[in-house]
């Protein structure tokens, strides 16, 4: 309930640290296989897309993309593919000029992870996401942004 109420108020009324703590706590304390973290990822992705489309919302959208990547590092393995799908929605659903920047925000988090069990799969997923974005918009891949 908190995430559902807090996310629409982000960033104006809900600070990022409180939102991060709530989502991290949910992901870590729920029973294995719970779909609540996937729902959180879907909500984060949707809000990131909204903010990316708003004037002045780019910085907040990038923060939510980074939070999505952090969530991918803590969700249960059973729901990781669904959470990755939700995170992909944030990049694909954003306006084209911001898609690569959102991917870059996620990359920074994933590349900095010391979870060497999950990291290779997440890096493959991220690379695949960049490939799909490049096929959707040929010639726009900005490797330097990564």
VENNOR-V822355 format. One record per residue. N is the residue number from 0. RES is the residue in one letter. OMEGA is omega in whole degrees, -180 to 180 (999 if undefined). D_CENTER is the distance of its C-alpha to the mean C-alpha in Angstrom with 2 decimals. Layout:
N/RES/OMEGA/D_CENTER, N/RES/OMEGA/D_CENTER
This chain:
0/X/-179/19.67, 1/X/-177/18.50, 2/X/179/14.83, 3/X/179/16.21, 4/X/-175/18.52, 5/X/-174/16.59, 6/X/178/13.55, 7/X/-180/15.97, 8/X/178/17.73, 9/X/3/14.93, 10/X/-173/15.75, 11/X/-173/19.46, 12/X/-178/20.49, 13/X/180/17.82, 14/X/-179/17.08, 15/X/-179/13.77, 16/X/180/15.58, 17/X/178/16.72, 18/X/179/13.48, 19/X/180/11.98, 20/X/-180/15.25, 21/X/-177/15.33, 22/X/178/12.08, 23/X/179/13.01, 24/X/178/16.52, 25/X/-176/15.77, 26/X/-176/13.92, 27/X/-172/16.81, 28/X/-179/19.73, 29/X/180/19.50, 30/X/178/21.60, 31/X/179/20.49, 32/X/180/19.27, 33/X/180/18.29, 34/X/180/16.04, 35/X/177/15.06, 36/X/177/11.83, 37/X/176/10.98, 38/X/177/12.18, 39/X/179/10.05, 40/X/179/6.81, 41/X/179/8.82, 42/X/177/9.90, 43/X/-179/6.83, 44/X/179/6.09, 45/X/180/9.82, 46/X/177/10.29, 47/X/178/8.16, 48/X/178/10.41, 49/X/-178/13.33, 50/X/180/13.08, 51/X/-180/12.74, 52/X/-178/15.89, 53/X/173/17.75, 54/X/180/20.06, 55/X/-178/19.00, 56/X/-175/15.44, 57/X/-178/13.88, 58/X/179/13.61, 59/X/177/11.98, 60/X/179/9.36, 61/X/177/8.74, 62/X/179/8.77, 63/X/176/6.16, 64/X/178/3.78, 65/X/178/5.69, 66/X/176/5.75, 67/X/179/2.75, 68/X/176/4.66, 69/X/179/7.56, 70/X/178/7.41, 71/X/-179/7.72, 72/X/-177/10.60, 73/X/-180/12.39, 74/X/177/12.32, 75/X/-179/15.64, 76/X/-179/16.31, 77/X/-177/17.71, 78/X/-178/14.54, 79/X/179/12.23, 80/X/178/12.89, 81/X/178/12.04, 82/X/176/8.69, 83/X/177/8.08, 84/X/177/9.62, 85/X/179/7.50, 86/X/177/4.29, 87/X/178/7.33, 88/X/178/8.46, 89/X/-179/6.39, 90/X/-176/8.10, 91/X/-177/11.21, 92/X/-180/11.74, 93/X/175/11.74, 94/X/-176/15.23, 95/X/-180/16.25, 96/X/-177/16.98, 97/X/-176/13.43, 98/X/-178/11.68, 99/X/179/12.57, 100/X/177/11.73, 101/X/177/8.02, 102/X/179/8.42, 103/X/178/10.57, 104/X/177/8.47, 105/X/-179/6.25, 106/X/-179/9.81, 107/X/179/11.42, 108/X/-177/9.83, 109/X/-179/10.41, 110/X/-179/13.79, 111/X/-177/14.84, 112/X/175/14.58, 113/X/176/18.02, 114/X/-174/17.19, 115/X/171/19.27, 116/X/-173/19.29, 117/X/-174/15.66, 118/X/-179/14.91, 119/X/179/17.03, 120/X/180/15.41, 121/X/178/11.84, 122/X/175/13.45, 123/X/178/15.33, 124/X/-179/12.43, 125/X/179/10.90, 126/X/178/14.50, 127/X/177/15.03, 128/X/178/12.19, 129/X/178/13.93, 130/X/179/17.16, 131/X/178/16.37, 132/X/-180/15.42, 133/X/178/18.61, 134/X/179/20.68, 135/X/180/19.62, 136/X/-175/20.59, 137/X/175/23.12, 138/X/-177/24.04, 139/X/-177/21.10, 140/X/-178/19.21, 141/X/-179/18.92, 142/X/-179/19.11, 143/X/-180/20.29, 144/X/-179/16.99, 145/X/999/15.57
